[in-house]
Amino acid sequence: MLRQLGTMAFGLQLPNMARIHSVFHASQPKLVVGTHHTEKDLLEELQGKFPVHVPVKVLDKRTTQQ
């Protein structure tokens, strides 16, 4: 399921085990043309079976002004 969250953001309904964010910029989803349907299994790295990588410490930071 795809829902529009703003002028440039869309939310996708992903499986509960997915470890990726469900909101995407409008330029990312692509239109599907035709009737061919392929559904692949979610990569094992994204299914939550593996430990989450957490940084030990921040080595450097940068601040930008706009």
C-alpha positions as CSV (number, residue, x, y, z in Angstrom):
1,M,0.0,0.0,0.0
2,L,1.2,3.5,-0.9
3,R,0.1,6.6,0.9
4,Q,1.1,10.2,0.3
5,L,2.5,11.9,3.5
6,G,3.3,15.2,2.0
7,T,4.1,16.9,-1.2
8,M,7.4,14.9,-1.6
9,A,7.0,11.9,0.8
10,F,5.3,8.6,0.4
11,G,4.8,5.8,3.0
12,L,4.9,2.1,2.0
13,Q,3.4,-0.7,3.9
14,L,6.3,-3.0,4.6
15,P,6.5,-6.4,6.4
16,N,6.9,-6.1,10.2
17,M,10.3,-7.8,10.0
18,A,11.7,-5.1,7.6
19,R,14.5,-3.1,9.1
20,I,14.3,-0.2,6.6
21,H,12.3,3.0,7.0
22,S,8.9,3.0,5.3
23,V,8.9,6.6,4.1
24,F,10.5,7.5,0.8
25,H,11.1,10.6,-1.3
26,A,8.7,11.0,-4.2
27,S,11.6,10.3,-6.7
28,Q,12.3,6.8,-5.3
29,P,9.1,4.7,-6.0
30,K,8.9,3.7,-9.7
31,L,5.8,3.1,-11.8
32,V,5.2,-0.6,-12.7
33,V,4.1,-1.1,-16.3
34,G,2.4,-4.3,-17.4
35,T,0.9,-7.3,-15.6
36,H,4.1,-9.2,-14.7
37,H,4.3,-9.5,-10.9
38,T,7.4,-10.7,-9.1
39,E,7.7,-10.8,-5.4
40,K,11.1,-11.6,-4.0
41,D,11.8,-12.6,-0.4
42,L,13.2,-9.8,1.8
43,L,17.0,-10.0,2.2
44,E,18.1,-11.8,5.4
45,E,20.0,-8.7,6.5
46,L,16.8,-6.8,6.6
47,Q,14.7,-9.3,8.5
48,G,15.9,-8.6,12.0
49,K,17.7,-11.9,12.5
50,F,21.1,-10.3,12.7
51,P,22.4,-7.8,15.3
52,V,21.9,-4.2,14.7
53,H,25.1,-2.3,14.0
54,V,25.5,0.6,16.5
55,P,28.5,3.0,16.3
56,V,30.9,2.8,19.2
57,K,31.7,6.5,19.1
58,V,31.5,9.5,16.8
59,L,34.9,10.3,15.4
60,D,34.1,13.7,13.8
61,K,31.2,15.9,13.0
62,R,30.5,18.7,10.6
63,T,28.0,21.6,10.8
64,T,26.8,23.3,7.6
65,Q,25.0,26.6,7.3
66,Q,22.4,27.3,4.7
